[in-house]
Amino acid sequence: MTEVALPDQLLVVIDPVARRSDGESVRIAKDVLSAGAATKVCLPDGPEEFARALARRGSRRPVVVGDDRALLRAVSLLHRQRALGACAVSLVPVGGVLSLARSLGVPMGAVAAARAVLDGAERRMDLLVDDSDGVVVGALRIPSLPAPSPSPAGVPLAGDPAAVRPPWLRTCQSLVRTLASRPGRLVAAPGSAPARPSRPMRLRVEVDGALVVDLDQPVEAVSVTPGVLGGAEVVVRPVSVGAAVAPLRVVGRRVTVSGADFRYRADALVGGPVRTRTWVVWERAWGLTLPVR
């Protein structure tokens, strides 16, 4: 039987990335939390120790000090332990990747976030769970695939007639092209990369068993966001040829995407490649401690 976490007992798990990136904010968070509640502080050195600390939390309420990735790790581990219903997760955001924490309403300062842990209230939220038991807290996105990279200068692609030309001829031709192009050459700004065109994907998207788009309709992107009318909002952006094509928007509880191997971004993490994946909305599956409005 899972023990119910008590609000005045905290397990403070400090992610190693947070300790390295902003030790001062970590110290402040520890001081504020320790002054307001009975705390046990854990300093895991890696994912395995992080998981062990959460598994041995007992009746203590878990508080994660770290960035979005640390929060996602904690939610995923507690989901696999089927413990999300017994305790609310708290977060003191420290680190460089905090867009998810900000979108969820977590205060950004160490003092304000720690006080919200002590004085805030639990807010239950929906969760997307896939058929491999992976979770999505904020949003799922399937981006367009990058176009194949052009061959490096002087290196012909397989099947190119240049591949059978004598080496000396290819060298001369490359030198001529370089000299001819030098006057009109454009140099990219420091830190920038030339834009690469993307190629569309062919995916089959079904929501609650109803077909939204099939393989014969190329798409630019697919996004799935939980927490909309008790389900998830699915947005499919078809490829436009000439006139603009409006995105297709559907709300449902079960989303299946299939097609050629594709990768997907679940919050801050990238999954795949897979041929098919199904996500199901779990209503009010997890709780996050947030400031009282």
C-alpha positions as a Python dict, from the first residue, in 0.01 Angstrom:
ca = {
    (1, 'M'): (0, 0, 0),
    (2, 'T'): (134, 345, -93),
    (3, 'E'): (178, 582, 198),
    (4, 'V'): (8, 919, 170),
    (5, 'A'): (256, 1206, 178),
    (6, 'L'): (218, 1447, 469),
    (7, 'P'): (231, 1819, 384),
    (8, 'D'): (482, 1907, 659),
    (9, 'Q'): (740, 1641, 564),
    (10, 'L'): (946, 1704, 253),
    (11, 'L'): (1192, 1500, 52),
    (12, 'V'): (1406, 1759, -127),
    (13, 'V'): (1582, 1600, -427),
    (14, 'I'): (1841, 1836, -575),
    (15, 'D'): (1931, 1757, -933),
    (16, 'P'): (2308, 1753, -1000),
    (17, 'V'): (2268, 1990, -1297),
    (18, 'A'): (2106, 2246, -1067),
    (19, 'R'): (2391, 2216, -818),
    (20, 'R'): (2646, 2281, -1091),
    (21, 'S'): (2458, 2559, -1270),
    (22, 'D'): (2335, 2774, -981),
    (23, 'G'): (2457, 2670, -638),
    (24, 'E'): (2340, 2994, -478),
    (25, 'S'): (1976, 2940, -579),
    (26, 'V'): (1998, 2582, -452),
    (27, 'R'): (2128, 2705, -115),
    (28, 'I'): (1850, 2964, -86),
    (29, 'A'): (1583, 2704, -169),
    (30, 'K'): (1722, 2464, 94),
    (31, 'D'): (1725, 2737, 360),
    (32, 'V'): (1366, 2847, 292),
    (33, 'L'): (1231, 2491, 281),
    (34, 'S'): (1420, 2382, 593),
    (35, 'A'): (1291, 2684, 785),
    (36, 'G'): (930, 2598, 706),
    (37, 'A'): (908, 2218, 720),
    (38, 'A'): (1084, 1900, 826),
    (39, 'T'): (1307, 1822, 530),
    (40, 'K'): (1530, 1540, 417),
    (41, 'V'): (1774, 1656, 150),
    (42, 'C'): (1905, 1414, -116),
    (43, 'L'): (2194, 1495, -350),
    (44, 'P'): (2183, 1226, -620),
    (45, 'D'): (2479, 1205, -856),
    (46, 'G'): (2282, 1058, -1147),
    (47, 'P'): (1949, 917, -1268),
    (48, 'E'): (1979, 591, -1074),
    (49, 'E'): (2031, 765, -740),
    (50, 'F'): (1755, 1011, -832),
    (51, 'A'): (1517, 718, -884),
    (52, 'R'): (1622, 547, -560),
    (53, 'A'): (1563, 864, -360),
    (54, 'L'): (1207, 895, -491),
    (55, 'A'): (1137, 525, -437),
    (56, 'R'): (1243, 553, -71),
    (57, 'R'): (1054, 877, 4),
    (58, 'G'): (814, 706, 247),
    (59, 'S'): (551, 954, 362),
    (60, 'R'): (749, 1260, 257),
    (61, 'R'): (624, 1490, -17),
    (62, 'P'): (874, 1506, -306),
    (63, 'V'): (1025, 1843, -391),
    (64, 'V'): (1247, 1860, -699),
    (65, 'V'): (1510, 2133, -724),
    (66, 'G'): (1608, 2143, -1090),
    (67, 'D'): (1492, 2225, -1441),
    (68, 'D'): (1222, 2089, -1672),
    (69, 'R'): (1412, 1766, -1730),
    (70, 'A'): (1435, 1696, -1358),
    (71, 'L'): (1060, 1755, -1321),
    (72, 'L'): (983, 1522, -1611),
    (73, 'R'): (1212, 1256, -1466),
    (74, 'A'): (1030, 1274, -1132),
    (75, 'V'): (681, 1261, -1287),
    (76, 'S'): (781, 968, -1509),
    (77, 'L'): (930, 771, -1219),
    (78, 'L'): (631, 832, -991),
    (79, 'H'): (395, 736, -1275),
    (80, 'R'): (574, 404, -1323),
    (81, 'Q'): (549, 345, -949),
    (82, 'R'): (177, 430, -980),
    (83, 'A'): (232, 682, -701),
    (84, 'L'): (119, 1005, -865),
    (85, 'G'): (-224, 978, -708),
    (86, 'A'): (-81, 963, -356),
    (87, 'C'): (138, 1275, -359),
    (88, 'A'): (170, 1611, -525),
    (89, 'V'): (499, 1697, -690),
    (90, 'S'): (666, 2028, -603),
    (91, 'L'): (931, 2209, -805),
    (92, 'V'): (1185, 2479, -732),
    (93, 'P'): (1307, 2567, -1083),
    (94, 'V'): (1685, 2597, -1110),
    (95, 'G'): (1868, 2554, -1439),
    (96, 'G'): (1861, 2666, -1799),
    (97, 'V'): (1559, 2477, -1939),
    (98, 'L'): (1252, 2615, -1762),
    (99, 'S'): (991, 2683, -2031),
    (100, 'L'): (768, 2396, -1912),
    (101, 'A'): (787, 2505, -1547),
    (102, 'R'): (696, 2860, -1648),
    (103, 'S'): (400, 2743, -1858),
    (104, 'L'): (270, 2536, -1565),
    (105, 'G'): (265, 2841, -1338),
    (106, 'V'): (564, 2762, -1115),
    (107, 'P'): (727, 3081, -975),
    (108, 'M'): (1067, 3142, -1129),
    (109, 'G'): (1256, 3278, -828),
    (110, 'A'): (1404, 3038, -572),
    (111, 'V'): (1244, 3215, -274),
    (112, 'A'): (898, 3248, -434),
    (113, 'A'): (904, 2887, -557),
    (114, 'A'): (1013, 2752, -218),
    (115, 'R'): (739, 2949, -43),
    (116, 'A'): (486, 2809, -290),
    (117, 'V'): (602, 2460, -194),
    (118, 'L'): (529, 2541, 172),
    (119, 'D'): (212, 2750, 136),
    (120, 'G'): (69, 2653, -203),
    (121, 'A'): (-204, 2413, -302),
    (122, 'E'): (-212, 2103, -517),
    (123, 'R'): (-352, 2143, -868),
    (124, 'R'): (-449, 1822, -1046),
    (125, 'M'): (-367, 1806, -1417),
    (126, 'D'): (-406, 1569, -1709),
    (127, 'L'): (-126, 1352, -1838),
    (128, 'L'): (-61, 1191, -2177),
    (129, 'V'): (56, 831, -2144),
    (130, 'D'): (184, 637, -2444),
    (131, 'D'): (176, 265, -2516),
    (132, 'S'): (532, 224, -2382),
    (133, 'D'): (432, 388, -2049),
    (134, 'G'): (606, 715, -2136),
    (135, 'V'): (444, 1037, -2020),
    (136, 'V'): (387, 1384, -2163),
    (137, 'V'): (321, 1668, -1921),
    (138, 'G'): (309, 1977, -2143),
    (139, 'A'): (293, 1905, -2514),
    (140, 'L'): (379, 1649, -2779),
    (141, 'R'): (511, 1758, -3117),
    (142, 'I'): (602, 1570, -3431),
    (143, 'P'): (814, 1810, -3640),
    (144, 'S'): (890, 1803, -4011),
    (145, 'L'): (1182, 1593, -4121),
    (146, 'P'): (1492, 1782, -4239),
    (147, 'A'): (1577, 1754, -4606),
    (148, 'P'): (1875, 1533, -4688),
    (149, 'S'): (2203, 1722, -4651),
    (150, 'P'): (2379, 1812, -4975),
    (151, 'S'): (2706, 1633, -5034),
    (152, 'P'): (3020, 1818, -4917),
    (153, 'A'): (3212, 2010, -5182),
    (154, 'G'): (3411, 1773, -5398),
    (155, 'V'): (3232, 1462, -5265),
    (156, 'P'): (2972, 1340, -5519),
    (157, 'L'): (2662, 1154, -5408),
    (158, 'A'): (2623, 786, -5497),
    (159, 'G'): (2482, 753, -5847),
    (160, 'D'): (2605, 1099, -5949),
    (161, 'P'): (2784, 1090, -6287),
    (162, 'A'): (3060, 1290, -6118),
    (163, 'A'): (3138, 985, -5911),
    (164, 'V'): (3291, 811, -6213),
    (165, 'R'): (3496, 1109, -6333),
    (166, 'P'): (3873, 1087, -6291),
    (167, 'P'): (3997, 1247, -5965),
    (168, 'W'): (4213, 1502, -6146),
    (169, 'L'): (3913, 1622, -6348),
    (170, 'R'): (3691, 1653, -6042),
    (171, 'T'): (3966, 1854, -5866),
    (172, 'C'): (4002, 2097, -6157),
    (173, 'Q'): (3627, 2144, -6189),
    (174, 'S'): (3596, 2209, -5815),
    (175, 'L'): (3874, 2471, -5832),
    (176, 'V'): (3707, 2647, -6126),
    (177, 'R'): (3371, 2656, -5947),
    (178, 'T'): (3535, 2798, -5633),
    (179, 'L'): (3715, 3077, -5819),
    (180, 'A'): (3409, 3163, -6026),
    (181, 'S'): (3182, 3192, -5725),
    (182, 'R'): (3418, 3394, -5503),
    (183, 'P'): (3302, 3752, -5603),
    (184, 'G'): (2937, 3685, -5520),
    (185, 'R'): (2993, 3475, -5209),
    (186, 'L'): (2773, 3545, -4903),
    (187, 'V'): (2907, 3477, -4556),
    (188, 'A'): (2667, 3376, -4281),
    (189, 'A'): (2664, 3578, -3960),
    (190, 'P'): (2862, 3429, -3671),
    (191, 'G'): (2661, 3166, -3486),
    (192, 'S'): (2402, 3129, -3760),
    (193, 'A'): (2343, 2831, -3986),
    (194, 'P'): (2200, 2830, -4335),
    (195, 'A'): (1832, 2744, -4345),
    (196, 'R'): (1759, 2395, -4469),
    (197, 'P'): (1428, 2321, -4633),
    (198, 'S'): (1213, 2060, -4462),
    (199, 'R'): (1033, 1781, -4636),
    (200, 'P'): (678, 1686, -4544),
    (201, 'M'): (578, 1375, -4354),
    (202, 'R'): (316, 1120, -4449),
    (203, 'L'): (138, 1011, -4134),
    (204, 'R'): (-193, 856, -4043),
    (205, 'V'): (-352, 1035, -3747),
    (206, 'E'): (-655, 893, -3567),
    (207, 'V'): (-837, 1049, -3272),
    (208, 'D'): (-1079, 831, -3076),
    (209, 'G'): (-1089, 593, -3372),
    (210, 'A'): (-1182, 862, -3626),
    (211, 'L'): (-942, 935, -3911),
    (212, 'V'): (-810, 1292, -3914),
    (213, 'V'): (-549, 1263, -4190),
    (214, 'D'): (-419, 970, -4393),
    (215, 'L'): (-92, 886, -4564),
    (216, 'D'): (-198, 1046, -4893),
    (217, 'Q'): (-206, 1393, -4732),
    (218, 'P'): (145, 1524, -4651),
    (219, 'V'): (168, 1716, -4324),
    (220, 'E'): (416, 1967, -4187),
    (221, 'A'): (360, 1900, -3817),
    (222, 'V'): (136, 1738, -3557),
    (223, 'S'): (92, 1857, -3198),
    (224, 'V'): (-101, 1706, -2906),
    (225, 'T'): (-167, 1907, -2588),
    (226, 'P'): (-345, 1757, -2286),
    (227, 'G'): (-581, 1942, -2055),
    (228, 'V'): (-840, 2061, -2308),
    (229, 'L'): (-1207, 1984, -2228),
    (230, 'G'): (-1112, 1664, -2049),
    (231, 'G'): (-909, 1544, -2345),
    (232, 'A'): (-624, 1657, -2565),
    (233, 'E'): (-620, 1907, -2849),
    (234, 'V'): (-473, 1758, -3165),
    (235, 'V'): (-354, 2002, -3432),
    (236, 'V'): (-250, 1869, -3773),
    (237, 'R'): (-92, 2112, -4018),
    (238, 'P'): (-128, 1988, -4376),
    (239, 'V'): (124, 2093, -4639),
    (240, 'S'): (-5, 2392, -4833),
    (241, 'V'): (41, 2407, -5208),
    (242, 'G'): (-32, 2756, -5335),
    (243, 'A'): (-319, 2875, -5115),
    (244, 'A'): (-279, 2841, -4739),
    (245, 'V'): (-444, 2540, -4575),
    (246, 'A'): (-601, 2583, -4232),
    (247, 'P'): (-480, 2348, -3956),
    (248, 'L'): (-708, 2059, -3862),
    (249, 'R'): (-810, 2076, -3494),
    (250, 'V'): (-970, 1787, -3303),
    (251, 'V'): (-1022, 1717, -2932),
    (252, 'G'): (-1012, 1357, -2811),
    (253, 'R'): (-884, 1117, -2549),
    (254, 'R'): (-692, 863, -2760),
    (255, 'V'): (-449, 964, -3034),
    (256, 'T'): (-272, 719, -3265),
    (257, 'V'): (-4, 826, -3513),
    (258, 'S'): (144, 582, -3763),
    (259, 'G'): (347, 587, -4081),
    (260, 'A'): (712, 577, -4181),
    (261, 'D'): (965, 594, -3897),
    (262, 'F'): (914, 924, -3716),
    (263, 'R'): (1054, 1095, -3411),
    (264, 'Y'): (853, 1303, -3167),
    (265, 'R'): (930, 1559, -2900),
    (266, 'A'): (757, 1492, -2568),
    (267, 'D'): (811, 1807, -2361),
    (268, 'A'): (1191, 1848, -2352),
    (269, 'L'): (1271, 1490, -2460),
    (270, 'V'): (1292, 1330, -2806),
    (271, 'G'): (1148, 982, -2864),
    (272, 'G'): (1155, 738, -3153),
    (273, 'P'): (1198, 652, -3425),
    (274, 'V'): (875, 449, -3422),
    (275, 'R'): (629, 325, -3682),
    (276, 'T'): (323, 375, -3463),
    (277, 'R'): (250, 521, -3120),
    (278, 'T'): (-70, 575, -2923),
    (279, 'W'): (-119, 835, -2650),
    (280, 'V'): (-410, 829, -2405),
    (281, 'V'): (-525, 1111, -2178),
    (282, 'W'): (-524, 1026, -1809),
    (283, 'E'): (-749, 1285, -1647),
    (284, 'R'): (-623, 1455, -1330),
    (285, 'A'): (-346, 1196, -1314),
    (286, 'W'): (-86, 1408, -1137),
    (287, 'G'): (-68, 1701, -901),
    (288, 'L'): (168, 1999, -887),
    (289, 'T'): (197, 2235, -590),
    (290, 'L'): (137, 2592, -711),
    (291, 'P'): (76, 2930, -543),
    (292, 'V'): (-277, 2985, -417),
    (293, 'R'): (-458, 3221, -650),
}
